[in-house]
Amino acid sequence: MKKISVPIILTATLFALLAASGCQPSEILTGDFAVSPLPREVRATEVDPNPFVLSSNVRICHEQGDEALAAAAELLADEIRQATGIRLRTQARETSSPSIVLGVDAGLGAGLRDFQQESCYRIFVSKDKVTLTGGSVQGVLHGIQTLVKALPLPEDGSSFRPAWPADEVFDYPEFPYRAFMLDCGRHFFPLETVRKVIDILALHNLNYFHWHLSEDQGWRLEIKKYPKLTEIASYRPGTEYQDGQLDDVPVSGFYTQEEAREVVRYAAERGITVIPEIDLPGHTQAMLAAYPELGCTGGPYEVATRYGVLDDVLCVGKESTMDFVKDVLTELLDIFPSEYIHLGGDECPKVRWEKCPDCQRKIRELGLKGDGHKTPEELLQSWFSSQLEVFLAEHGRRMICWNDVLCDWSDHVVGAPSKQTVIAAWMRPSSAAIAVREGYDAIMCPCGYVYFSNAENNELTGEESLRKVYDLAVIPEGLTPEERSRIIGAEACIWSERVADEEKLLWELLPRISTLAELQWSDPAAHNLQAYIPRLRHMARIYDSRGWNWKTDVLTSPQ
């Protein structure tokens, strides 16, 4: 795994020390807007070829009274300080001195799709001024990350005066949904790590952080009405791996509601929405350990110590189960303002339901009958999911579920969720095609391409490791224009069965999240793996400068 590159990390410190002593380096080093994801348009300005040189005299300016732009200005100042050691002041007016001016123009990107216009930005660099204008504050935040990525980084760690080239940049995303999922159910990650992941997503222009908060092996969110979820369900004594032996390494931890709100706030300041996931009705053995009356057998249950698909799931035939779930969701919705709420729906065995008198009674009450590949129990899950979809819709939210609620590994349609449900196609790309042909919006996240925690994906090295991601067609062939429009974006996932610490997590995430970001953001006509690799080398130096561990064997070929 990657070791921290000390010389590059020291660059900002050296610059700060020189500035403090009144002695600044004389060499100007100009950066480059050839970053990742690749901006749509970059061209040299015709006004003045001289670069904009950063110094402590530069001011970051924003419109008076605009709190969101003021926060964006502070974020840019902090990013520049961390990257260069230069401390810039922010102010609510433009000055005649060298300045970086942030603004919003709702007419920018006129003619683009709504989400593109909201997220678009323009950067104009001249000798004395950098102007960053967004179609909204969201666009400004994306432009800030491009400015940060375009800062120069010397390979030898020497001191210099950083500058941006006299370029004009115009940029906007290809898809509205650009996400990464972190599983904190199998292993718990502290807030510091969660914030670091959000920083990484922001750097790569992602706009959704999918936070997987419950599993058979652990429950990770405080629910005040049901304290046993954290008192009991957040702890397991160890983990059983393939040899069947318990490793006796306890796993515990949960996020308080205030901590979760802090994550939401931190992400929002960087243009990222947090999507919580509570997996239902399967992957719920930890929940059953805390409240065994929610199961078909009544237990007793234990927080799972082994991985895999487990037979004990929620009893959806009991009215009390639905009441419990809605109580949990009520508290969750108060914490997370996201339009999307992920409710799992995957890998839910029906063996308990087939014998459960409550589930069978509910099947009879609803008149559910098998039809082709759909069993009554599979239709029962569709009914359960539809009730939750209605509940979320009443609160102005929209449900995401894994494609199990609709189709299986054989590409058979086995469920009938509400058409408002967004299908996360994790099994294979054809799962997304099935979803959009059935009239659903879909997210492309097939495990063979973008499950960064899969062992077979991690074993790939060099160009093949990157190609595994880069070759994913976010929009499958053979779809009609209307069907194509239903693919709202792509998502990568890291499941934490064998990811117990930050070092391994970042090693799996970087740099492949950069590769996926190209597919999520950039113009498909510009996708070219060989042209991307040099830009990735620059991104890797940014990772080094921030002390982020990364999978170095993807860049084993000569420069």
C-alpha positions as CSV (number, residue, x, y, z in Angstrom):
1,M,0.0,0.0,0.0
2,K,1.0,3.6,-0.7
3,K,3.3,5.3,1.8
4,I,3.1,9.1,2.4
5,S,5.4,11.2,0.2
6,V,7.0,13.5,2.8
7,P,8.7,15.9,0.4
8,I,5.4,16.9,-1.2
9,I,3.6,17.2,2.0
10,L,6.2,19.6,3.3
11,T,5.8,21.9,0.3
12,A,2.9,23.9,1.9
13,T,4.8,24.0,5.2
14,L,8.0,25.3,3.6
15,F,6.1,28.0,1.7
16,A,4.3,29.1,4.8
17,L,7.6,29.4,6.7
18,L,9.2,31.4,3.9
19,A,6.2,33.8,3.8
20,A,6.2,34.3,7.5
21,S,9.9,35.2,7.4
22,G,9.3,37.8,4.6
23,C,11.3,35.8,2.1
24,Q,9.3,34.4,-0.7
25,P,10.5,32.1,-3.5
26,S,11.1,33.8,-6.8
27,E,10.3,30.9,-9.2
28,I,6.8,30.9,-10.5
29,L,5.3,27.4,-11.1
30,T,2.1,27.4,-13.2
31,G,-0.5,24.7,-12.8
32,D,-2.7,23.1,-15.4
33,F,-6.5,22.6,-15.8
34,A,-6.0,19.2,-17.3
35,V,-7.4,17.5,-14.2
36,S,-9.8,14.7,-13.3
37,P,-12.6,14.7,-14.1
38,L,-11.7,16.4,-17.4
39,P,-13.4,19.8,-17.8
40,R,-15.6,20.2,-20.9
41,E,-13.8,23.2,-22.3
42,V,-10.3,24.7,-21.5
43,R,-8.8,27.3,-23.7
44,A,-6.2,30.1,-23.4
45,T,-7.7,33.5,-22.8
46,E,-6.9,36.2,-25.4
47,V,-6.7,39.1,-22.9
48,D,-3.3,38.4,-21.3
49,P,-1.1,35.3,-21.5
50,N,0.4,35.9,-18.1
51,P,-0.7,33.6,-15.2
52,F,-2.4,34.6,-12.0
53,V,0.2,34.3,-9.2
54,L,-1.1,33.4,-5.7
55,S,0.2,35.4,-2.8
56,S,-1.0,36.5,0.6
57,N,-2.1,39.8,-1.0
58,V,-4.9,38.1,-2.9
59,R,-8.4,38.5,-1.6
60,I,-11.3,36.0,-2.2
61,C,-14.4,38.2,-2.8
62,H,-18.1,37.3,-2.8
63,E,-21.4,39.1,-2.9
64,Q,-22.5,41.0,0.2
65,G,-25.1,39.1,2.3
66,D,-24.8,35.8,0.4
67,E,-24.1,33.3,3.2
68,A,-23.6,30.4,0.8
69,L,-21.0,32.2,-1.2
70,A,-19.3,33.4,1.9
71,A,-19.0,29.8,3.1
72,A,-17.7,28.8,-0.4
73,A,-15.1,31.6,-0.1
74,E,-13.9,30.3,3.3
75,L,-13.8,26.7,1.8
76,L,-11.6,27.9,-1.1
77,A,-9.3,29.8,1.3
78,D,-8.9,26.8,3.5
79,E,-8.2,24.5,0.5
80,I,-5.6,26.9,-0.8
81,R,-4.0,27.2,2.7
82,Q,-3.7,23.4,2.9
83,A,-2.3,23.0,-0.6
84,T,0.2,25.9,-0.6
85,G,0.5,27.3,3.0
86,I,-0.8,30.7,1.7
87,R,-3.5,32.3,3.8
88,L,-6.0,34.3,1.9
89,R,-8.6,36.6,3.4
90,T,-12.2,36.6,2.3
91,Q,-14.4,39.7,2.0
92,A,-17.9,40.7,0.9
93,R,-16.8,43.0,-1.9
94,E,-14.5,43.2,-4.8
95,T,-11.2,45.0,-4.5
96,S,-8.7,46.5,-6.9
97,S,-6.0,44.3,-5.5
98,P,-5.4,40.8,-7.0
99,S,-8.5,38.9,-6.3
100,I,-10.5,35.7,-6.8
101,V,-14.2,36.7,-7.3
102,L,-16.9,34.1,-6.7
103,G,-20.4,34.7,-8.1
104,V,-23.6,33.1,-9.3
105,D,-25.3,33.7,-12.6
106,A,-28.6,31.8,-13.0
107,G,-28.4,32.3,-16.8
108,L,-25.0,30.6,-17.1
109,G,-25.4,27.4,-19.1
110,A,-28.7,28.4,-20.7
111,G,-29.9,25.6,-22.9
112,L,-28.4,22.8,-20.8
113,R,-30.5,20.4,-18.8
114,D,-31.6,21.7,-15.4
115,F,-29.1,19.7,-13.4
116,Q,-26.3,20.7,-15.7
117,Q,-27.2,24.3,-15.5
118,E,-27.3,24.2,-11.7
119,S,-23.9,22.5,-11.6
120,C,-22.1,24.3,-14.4
121,Y,-19.3,26.8,-13.7
122,R,-17.0,29.1,-15.6
123,I,-13.5,30.1,-14.6
124,F,-11.7,33.0,-16.2
125,V,-8.1,33.6,-15.3
126,S,-6.2,36.8,-16.0
127,K,-3.0,38.3,-14.6
128,D,-4.9,40.2,-11.9
129,K,-8.1,38.4,-11.3
130,V,-9.7,34.9,-11.2
131,T,-13.4,35.0,-11.8
132,L,-15.4,31.8,-10.8
133,T,-19.1,31.9,-11.7
134,G,-21.5,29.1,-11.1
135,G,-25.0,28.5,-12.4
136,S,-25.7,28.1,-8.7
137,V,-23.6,27.8,-5.5
138,Q,-23.4,24.1,-6.4
139,G,-21.5,25.1,-9.6
140,V,-19.2,27.4,-7.6
141,L,-18.3,24.5,-5.3
142,H,-17.4,22.3,-8.3
143,G,-15.3,25.1,-9.7
144,I,-13.5,25.5,-6.4
145,Q,-12.3,21.9,-6.6
146,T,-11.1,22.5,-10.2
147,L,-9.1,25.5,-9.1
148,V,-7.6,23.4,-6.2
149,K,-6.7,20.5,-8.5
150,A,-5.1,22.9,-11.0
151,L,-2.6,24.2,-8.5
152,P,1.0,23.1,-9.3
153,L,2.8,20.4,-7.3
154,P,6.6,20.1,-7.7
155,E,7.9,16.6,-7.8
156,D,11.0,17.4,-5.6
157,G,9.1,19.4,-2.9
158,S,11.0,22.6,-3.7
159,S,9.4,26.0,-2.8
160,F,7.9,28.2,-5.5
161,R,5.2,30.8,-6.3
162,P,2.1,28.9,-7.4
163,A,0.1,30.3,-10.3
164,W,-2.9,29.4,-12.5
165,P,-2.6,29.6,-16.3
166,A,-4.4,32.4,-18.1
167,D,-7.2,30.0,-19.2
168,E,-10.9,30.0,-19.5
169,V,-12.8,26.9,-18.3
170,F,-16.4,26.0,-18.8
171,D,-17.7,22.8,-17.3
172,Y,-20.8,20.8,-16.4
173,P,-21.6,17.2,-15.5
174,E,-22.9,14.4,-17.7
175,F,-25.2,12.8,-15.0
176,P,-27.2,14.3,-12.1
177,Y,-26.4,11.4,-9.8
178,R,-22.7,10.8,-9.0
179,A,-22.2,8.8,-5.9
180,F,-20.1,6.6,-3.7
181,M,-21.3,4.2,-1.0
182,L,-19.5,3.4,2.2
183,D,-20.6,0.4,4.3
184,C,-20.2,1.3,8.0
185,G,-22.3,-1.7,9.1
186,R,-19.7,-4.5,8.9
187,H,-17.0,-2.3,10.3
188,F,-17.4,1.1,11.9
189,F,-15.4,4.1,10.7
190,P,-14.8,7.2,12.9
191,L,-16.1,10.6,11.9
192,E,-12.6,11.7,10.9
193,T,-12.5,9.0,8.3
194,V,-16.0,9.7,7.1
195,R,-15.1,13.4,6.6
196,K,-12.0,12.4,4.7
197,V,-14.1,10.3,2.4
198,I,-16.3,13.3,1.8
199,D,-13.3,15.4,1.0
200,I,-12.2,12.8,-1.6
201,L,-15.7,12.8,-3.2
202,A,-15.8,16.6,-3.4
203,L,-12.3,16.7,-5.0
204,H,-13.7,14.4,-7.7
205,N,-17.0,16.3,-8.3
206,L,-19.3,13.6,-6.8
207,N,-22.5,15.0,-5.3
208,Y,-23.9,12.1,-3.3
209,F,-22.4,10.2,-0.3
210,H,-24.4,7.0,0.2
211,W,-24.0,6.0,3.9
212,H,-24.8,2.4,4.6
213,L,-25.7,2.4,8.3
214,S,-27.2,-1.0,9.1
215,E,-26.3,-4.6,8.6
216,D,-26.7,-8.1,10.1
217,Q,-23.3,-7.4,11.7
218,G,-24.1,-4.0,13.2
219,W,-26.5,-1.0,13.6
220,R,-24.7,2.4,13.4
221,L,-27.3,5.2,13.9
222,E,-28.8,6.4,17.2
223,I,-32.6,6.1,17.2
224,K,-33.9,7.7,20.4
225,K,-37.2,5.8,20.5
226,Y,-35.4,2.5,20.2
227,P,-32.2,2.7,22.3
228,K,-31.5,-1.0,22.1
229,L,-30.5,-0.5,18.5
230,T,-27.3,1.1,19.8
231,E,-27.1,-0.5,23.2
232,I,-27.2,-4.0,21.7
233,A,-27.2,-4.0,17.9
234,S,-24.0,-1.8,17.5
235,Y,-21.7,-4.4,19.0
236,R,-20.5,-7.9,18.0
237,P,-17.8,-9.9,19.9
238,G,-15.8,-10.8,16.7
239,T,-16.0,-11.9,13.1
240,E,-16.0,-15.4,11.6
241,Y,-14.1,-15.6,8.4
242,Q,-13.8,-18.5,6.0
243,D,-12.3,-20.9,8.5
244,G,-15.3,-20.6,10.7
245,Q,-13.2,-19.4,13.6
246,L,-14.2,-16.2,15.6
247,D,-11.3,-13.8,15.6
248,D,-12.2,-12.4,19.0
249,V,-11.7,-8.8,17.8
250,P,-14.8,-6.9,19.0
251,V,-16.5,-4.5,16.5
252,S,-18.6,-1.7,17.9
253,G,-19.6,1.9,17.4
254,F,-22.4,4.1,16.2
255,Y,-23.1,7.7,15.2
256,T,-25.2,9.9,17.5
257,Q,-27.9,11.9,15.8
258,E,-25.8,15.1,16.3
259,E,-22.8,13.5,14.8
260,A,-24.8,12.4,11.8
261,R,-26.1,16.0,11.4
262,E,-22.5,17.2,11.5
263,V,-21.7,14.9,8.6
264,V,-24.7,16.2,6.7
265,R,-23.5,19.8,7.3
266,Y,-19.9,19.1,6.4
267,A,-20.9,17.4,3.2
268,A,-23.4,20.1,2.2
269,E,-20.6,22.7,2.5
270,R,-18.8,20.8,-0.2
271,G,-21.8,20.3,-2.5
272,I,-22.5,16.7,-1.4
273,T,-25.8,15.3,-0.2
274,V,-25.8,12.4,2.3
275,I,-28.1,9.5,1.4
276,P,-28.7,7.3,4.4
277,E,-29.3,3.6,4.0
278,I,-31.2,1.3,6.4
279,D,-31.3,-2.1,4.8
280,L,-34.9,-3.6,4.9
281,P,-36.3,-6.2,5.3
282,G,-33.2,-8.4,4.9
283,H,-29.7,-7.9,6.4
284,T,-31.5,-7.1,9.7
285,Q,-30.2,-9.6,12.2
286,A,-28.6,-6.9,14.3
287,M,-32.0,-5.2,14.5
288,L,-33.6,-8.5,15.5
289,A,-31.0,-9.1,18.2
290,A,-32.1,-5.8,19.8
291,Y,-35.9,-6.3,19.2
292,P,-36.5,-10.0,18.6
293,E,-40.3,-9.5,18.4
294,L,-39.7,-8.1,14.9
295,G,-38.7,-11.5,13.6
296,C,-40.8,-14.4,12.4
297,T,-39.6,-16.8,15.0
298,G,-39.3,-14.4,18.0
299,G,-35.6,-15.4,18.4
300,P,-33.5,-15.3,20.3
301,Y,-31.2,-13.6,17.8
302,E,-27.6,-12.4,18.0
303,V,-25.7,-9.7,16.1
304,A,-24.2,-11.7,13.3
305,T,-20.6,-12.6,13.5
306,R,-20.4,-14.2,10.0
307,Y,-21.0,-12.7,6.6
308,G,-23.2,-13.8,3.9
309,V,-27.0,-13.9,3.3
310,L,-28.8,-14.9,6.5
311,D,-32.3,-16.4,6.8
312,D,-33.6,-14.4,9.7
313,V,-35.2,-11.2,8.3
314,L,-37.9,-8.8,9.5
315,C,-41.4,-10.3,9.8
316,V,-43.4,-8.0,7.4
317,G,-46.6,-9.8,8.2
318,K,-46.9,-8.0,11.6
319,E,-48.4,-4.5,11.8
320,S,-45.9,-3.8,14.7
321,T,-43.0,-4.3,12.3
322,M,-44.3,-1.6,10.0
323,D,-44.9,0.7,12.9
324,F,-41.4,0.1,14.1
325,V,-39.8,0.8,10.7
326,K,-41.8,4.0,10.3
327,D,-40.8,5.2,13.7
328,V,-37.1,4.6,12.8
329,L,-37.6,6.4,9.4
330,T,-39.3,9.4,11.1
331,E,-36.2,10.0,13.2
332,L,-33.9,9.4,10.2
333,L,-35.8,11.9,8.0
334,D,-35.3,14.5,10.7
335,I,-31.6,14.1,10.4
336,F,-31.1,13.7,6.7
337,P,-32.7,16.2,4.3
338,S,-31.8,14.2,1.2
339,E,-34.5,13.7,-1.5
340,Y,-33.3,10.1,-1.8
341,I,-33.5,7.6,1.1
342,H,-32.0,4.1,0.4
343,L,-33.9,1.2,2.0
344,G,-31.9,-1.7,0.8
345,G,-34.2,-4.5,-0.3
346,D,-31.5,-6.9,-1.4
347,E,-30.7,-10.5,-0.5
348,C,-33.8,-11.1,1.5
349,P,-34.4,-14.9,1.8
350,K,-38.1,-15.9,2.1
351,V,-37.7,-19.2,4.0
352,R,-39.0,-17.7,7.2
353,W,-41.9,-16.0,5.5
354,E,-42.9,-19.3,3.8
355,K,-43.6,-20.8,7.2
356,C,-44.6,-17.7,9.2
357,P,-48.3,-17.6,10.1
358,D,-48.2,-13.8,10.2
359,C,-46.6,-13.5,6.8
360,Q,-48.9,-16.1,5.2
361,R,-51.9,-14.3,6.7
362,K,-50.8,-11.0,5.2
363,I,-50.3,-12.8,1.8
364,R,-53.9,-14.0,2.0
365,E,-55.2,-10.6,3.1
366,L,-53.5,-8.9,0.1
367,G,-54.6,-11.6,-2.3
368,L,-51.0,-12.2,-3.5
369,K,-50.6,-15.0,-6.0
370,G,-47.5,-16.2,-7.7
371,D,-47.1,-15.2,-11.4
372,G,-44.4,-16.7,-13.5
373,H,-41.1,-15.9,-11.7
374,K,-42.8,-14.0,-8.9
375,T,-43.7,-16.0,-5.8
376,P,-46.3,-14.8,-3.2
377,E,-43.4,-14.1,-0.8
378,E,-41.6,-12.0,-3.4
379,L,-44.8,-10.0,-4.0
380,L,-45.0,-9.6,-0.3
381,Q,-41.7,-7.9,-0.3
382,S,-42.9,-5.6,-3.1
383,W,-45.9,-4.7,-1.0
384,F,-43.7,-4.0,2.0
385,S,-41.4,-1.8,-0.1
386,S,-44.4,0.0,-1.6
387,Q,-45.7,0.9,1.8
388,L,-42.4,2.5,2.7
389,E,-42.3,4.3,-0.6
390,V,-45.7,5.8,0.1
391,F,-44.5,6.8,3.6
392,L,-41.4,8.5,2.2
393,A,-43.4,10.2,-0.6
394,E,-45.7,11.7,2.1
395,H,-42.6,13.3,3.6
396,G,-41.4,14.6,0.2
397,R,-38.7,11.9,-0.2
398,R,-38.0,9.2,-2.8
399,M,-36.9,5.6,-2.2
400,I,-33.8,3.9,-3.7
401,C,-33.6,0.1,-3.5
402,W,-31.2,-2.5,-4.8
403,N,-32.3,-4.2,-8.0
404,D,-33.3,-7.4,-6.0
405,V,-36.7,-5.8,-5.5
406,L,-37.3,-5.9,-9.3
407,C,-35.1,-8.5,-11.0
408,D,-32.7,-11.4,-10.1
409,W,-29.4,-12.8,-11.3
410,S,-31.1,-14.5,-14.2
411,D,-32.5,-11.1,-15.3
412,H,-36.1,-12.3,-14.5
413,V,-38.5,-9.7,-13.2
414,V,-39.4,-11.0,-9.8
415,G,-40.9,-8.0,-8.1
416,A,-43.2,-5.1,-8.7
417,P,-42.1,-2.1,-6.6
418,S,-43.7,1.3,-7.0
419,K,-42.6,3.1,-10.2
420,Q,-41.3,6.0,-8.1
421,T,-38.7,3.6,-6.7
422,V,-35.1,4.2,-8.0
423,I,-33.4,1.0,-8.8
424,A,-29.7,0.6,-7.9
425,A,-28.5,-1.9,-10.5
426,W,-25.7,-3.8,-8.6
427,M,-25.9,-7.3,-10.1
428,R,-24.8,-6.4,-13.7
429,P,-25.3,-3.7,-16.3
430,S,-28.3,-5.6,-17.7
431,S,-30.1,-5.0,-14.4
432,A,-30.2,-1.3,-15.2
433,A,-31.4,-2.0,-18.7
434,I,-34.3,-4.1,-17.3
435,A,-35.2,-1.3,-14.8
436,V,-35.4,1.5,-17.3
437,R,-37.4,-0.7,-19.7
438,E,-39.8,-1.5,-16.9
439,G,-40.2,2.3,-16.4
440,Y,-37.9,2.9,-13.4
441,D,-35.1,5.4,-13.0
442,A,-31.9,3.5,-12.4
443,I,-28.4,3.9,-11.0
444,M,-25.5,2.0,-12.7
445,C,-23.4,0.3,-10.0
446,P,-22.6,-3.3,-11.2
447,C,-20.4,-5.2,-8.8
448,G,-18.1,-6.5,-11.5
449,Y,-17.0,-3.0,-12.3
450,V,-17.4,-0.6,-9.4
451,Y,-17.4,-2.7,-6.2
452,F,-14.0,-1.5,-5.2
453,S,-13.9,-3.9,-2.3
454,N,-14.3,-7.0,-4.5
455,A,-11.1,-9.1,-4.2
456,E,-11.1,-10.0,-7.9
457,N,-11.2,-6.2,-8.8
458,N,-8.4,-5.4,-6.3
459,E,-6.2,-8.1,-7.7
460,L,-6.0,-6.3,-11.0
461,T,-3.0,-4.0,-11.4
462,G,-1.7,-1.4,-13.8
463,E,-3.9,-0.3,-16.8
464,E,-6.2,-3.3,-16.4
465,S,-7.2,-2.1,-12.9
466,L,-8.3,1.3,-14.4
467,R,-9.8,-0.3,-17.5
468,K,-12.1,-2.4,-15.4
469,V,-13.8,0.8,-14.3
470,Y,-13.2,3.0,-17.4
471,D,-14.9,0.5,-19.8
472,L,-18.2,0.6,-17.9
473,A,-20.9,1.8,-20.2
474,V,-23.1,3.9,-17.8
475,I,-25.8,3.9,-20.4
476,P,-26.2,0.4,-22.0
477,E,-26.6,-0.1,-25.7
478,G,-30.0,-0.7,-27.2
479,L,-32.0,1.7,-25.1
480,T,-34.5,4.2,-26.5
481,P,-33.9,7.9,-25.8
482,E,-36.6,7.9,-23.1
483,E,-35.0,4.8,-21.5
484,R,-31.5,6.4,-21.7
485,S,-32.8,9.4,-19.8
486,R,-33.8,7.1,-16.9
487,I,-30.2,6.2,-16.2
488,I,-29.6,9.0,-13.7
489,G,-25.9,8.2,-13.0
490,A,-23.4,5.8,-11.5
491,E,-22.1,4.8,-8.1
492,A,-19.1,3.0,-6.7
493,C,-19.4,0.9,-3.5
494,I,-17.0,-0.3,-0.8
495,W,-18.4,-3.1,1.4
496,S,-16.4,-3.4,4.6
497,E,-16.4,-7.2,5.3
498,R,-12.6,-7.1,4.9
499,V,-12.0,-3.3,5.2
500,A,-11.5,-2.6,8.9
501,D,-9.4,0.6,8.8
502,E,-8.9,3.8,7.0
503,E,-5.7,2.8,5.2
504,K,-7.3,-0.2,3.5
505,L,-10.4,1.9,2.7
506,L,-8.5,4.6,0.9
507,W,-6.3,2.0,-0.9
508,E,-9.5,0.6,-2.3
509,L,-11.1,4.0,-3.1
510,L,-8.1,5.7,-4.7
511,P,-7.5,6.2,-7.5
512,R,-10.4,4.3,-9.0
513,I,-12.9,6.9,-7.8
514,S,-11.1,9.3,-10.1
515,T,-11.6,6.8,-13.0
516,L,-15.3,6.5,-12.2
517,A,-15.6,10.3,-11.9
518,E,-14.6,10.6,-15.5
519,L,-17.6,8.5,-16.5
520,Q,-19.9,10.4,-14.1
521,W,-18.9,13.9,-15.1
522,S,-17.0,14.2,-18.3
523,D,-18.2,14.3,-21.9
524,P,-18.4,10.7,-23.1
525,A,-16.9,11.7,-26.5
526,A,-13.7,12.7,-24.7
527,H,-13.2,9.4,-22.8
528,N,-9.8,8.0,-23.6
529,L,-7.9,5.8,-21.1
530,Q,-4.5,6.7,-22.5
531,A,-5.2,10.4,-22.3
532,Y,-6.6,10.0,-18.8
533,I,-3.5,8.3,-17.3
534,P,-1.2,11.4,-17.4
535,R,-4.0,13.4,-15.6
536,L,-4.3,10.6,-13.1
537,R,-0.6,10.9,-12.3
538,H,-1.2,14.5,-11.3
539,M,-4.2,13.4,-9.2
540,A,-2.0,10.8,-7.5
541,R,0.5,13.6,-6.5
542,I,-2.5,15.4,-4.9
543,Y,-3.2,12.2,-2.9
544,D,0.4,12.1,-1.8
545,S,0.3,15.8,-0.8
546,R,-2.7,15.1,1.4
547,G,-1.3,12.0,2.9
548,W,-4.0,9.7,1.4
549,N,-3.1,6.1,0.9
550,W,-3.8,4.8,-2.7
551,K,-3.4,1.8,-4.8
552,T,0.0,2.6,-6.4
553,D,0.1,-0.5,-8.6
554,V,-2.4,1.0,-11.0
555,L,0.4,3.4,-12.2
556,T,3.2,0.9,-12.7
557,S,3.9,1.7,-16.3
558,P,6.7,4.2,-17.2
559,Q,5.8,7.9,-17.4
